[in-house]
């Protein structure tokens, strides 16, 4: 997110958690966006390409092979031969 959005989110968080009769100091808003980012888990942004990520389990992929259909009836050449594969 852009820094302006973090400030808006931090301001909304403070407004939602404070007493409505109490006035909000502007000085108390300094550093709140960093605290919100830390609470949400966005401490730093970096790529994970070609890096070991803790908690990322290795898995497998099931590759579905296309089915091969065989023609049993109405084959040219009769029935006394191996089955034909139909594309």
C-alpha positions as CSV (number, residue, x, y, z in Angstrom):
1,X,0.0,0.0,0.0
2,X,1.0,3.6,-0.4
3,X,2.1,5.6,2.6
4,X,-1.0,7.8,2.5
5,X,-3.3,4.8,2.9
6,X,-1.3,3.6,5.9
7,X,-1.8,7.0,7.5
8,X,-5.6,6.8,6.9
9,X,-5.7,3.3,8.2
10,X,-3.8,4.3,11.3
11,X,-6.0,7.3,11.9
12,X,-9.2,5.1,11.5
13,X,-7.7,2.7,14.0
14,X,-7.1,5.4,16.6
15,X,-10.5,6.9,16.1
16,X,-12.1,3.5,16.5
17,X,-10.2,2.6,19.7
18,X,-10.3,5.9,21.5
19,X,-13.1,7.4,23.7
20,X,-15.4,9.7,21.6
21,X,-15.4,12.4,24.3
22,X,-11.7,12.5,24.4
23,X,-9.7,14.8,22.0
24,X,-7.0,13.2,19.8
25,X,-3.6,14.8,19.8
26,X,-1.8,15.1,16.5
27,X,1.5,14.3,18.2
28,X,0.1,10.9,19.2
29,X,-0.3,10.0,15.6
30,X,3.4,10.0,14.8
31,X,4.8,6.5,14.3
32,X,1.3,4.9,14.4
33,X,1.5,3.9,10.7
34,X,4.7,1.9,11.4
35,X,3.0,0.3,14.4
36,X,0.0,-0.7,12.3
37,X,2.3,-2.1,9.6
38,X,4.1,-4.1,12.2
39,X,0.8,-5.4,13.7
40,X,-0.4,-6.5,10.3
41,X,3.0,-8.2,9.5
42,X,4.2,-5.8,6.8
43,X,7.6,-5.0,8.3
44,X,9.6,-5.1,5.0
45,X,9.0,-5.9,1.4
46,X,11.5,-8.2,-0.4
47,X,11.2,-10.9,-3.0
48,X,11.3,-14.5,-2.0
49,X,12.4,-15.8,-5.3
50,X,15.1,-18.5,-5.0
51,X,15.0,-18.2,-1.2
52,X,14.0,-20.7,1.5
53,X,10.8,-19.6,3.2
54,X,10.2,-21.0,6.7
55,X,6.9,-22.7,7.0
56,X,6.5,-23.3,3.3
57,X,6.0,-27.1,2.9
58,X,7.0,-28.9,-0.2
59,X,4.2,-30.4,-2.1
60,X,3.4,-32.4,-5.3
61,X,1.3,-31.7,-8.3
62,X,-1.1,-34.2,-9.8
63,X,-0.8,-34.1,-13.6
64,X,-3.9,-35.5,-15.3
65,X,-3.1,-37.4,-18.4
66,X,-5.6,-37.1,-21.3
67,X,-7.8,-40.1,-21.7
68,X,-7.3,-42.5,-24.6
69,X,-10.5,-43.8,-26.0
70,X,-10.8,-47.1,-27.9
71,X,-13.4,-48.0,-30.5
72,X,-15.0,-51.4,-29.8
73,X,-17.8,-51.5,-32.4
74,X,-18.0,-50.7,-36.2
75,X,-14.2,-50.9,-36.8
76,X,-12.8,-51.3,-40.2
77,X,-11.2,-54.7,-40.6
78,X,-13.4,-56.6,-38.2
79,X,-13.1,-57.6,-34.6
80,X,-10.3,-60.1,-34.6
81,X,-7.4,-57.6,-34.1
82,X,-6.2,-55.2,-31.4
83,X,-8.4,-52.2,-30.4
84,X,-7.9,-48.9,-32.2
85,X,-7.2,-45.7,-30.2
86,X,-9.5,-42.9,-31.2
87,X,-7.9,-39.4,-31.0
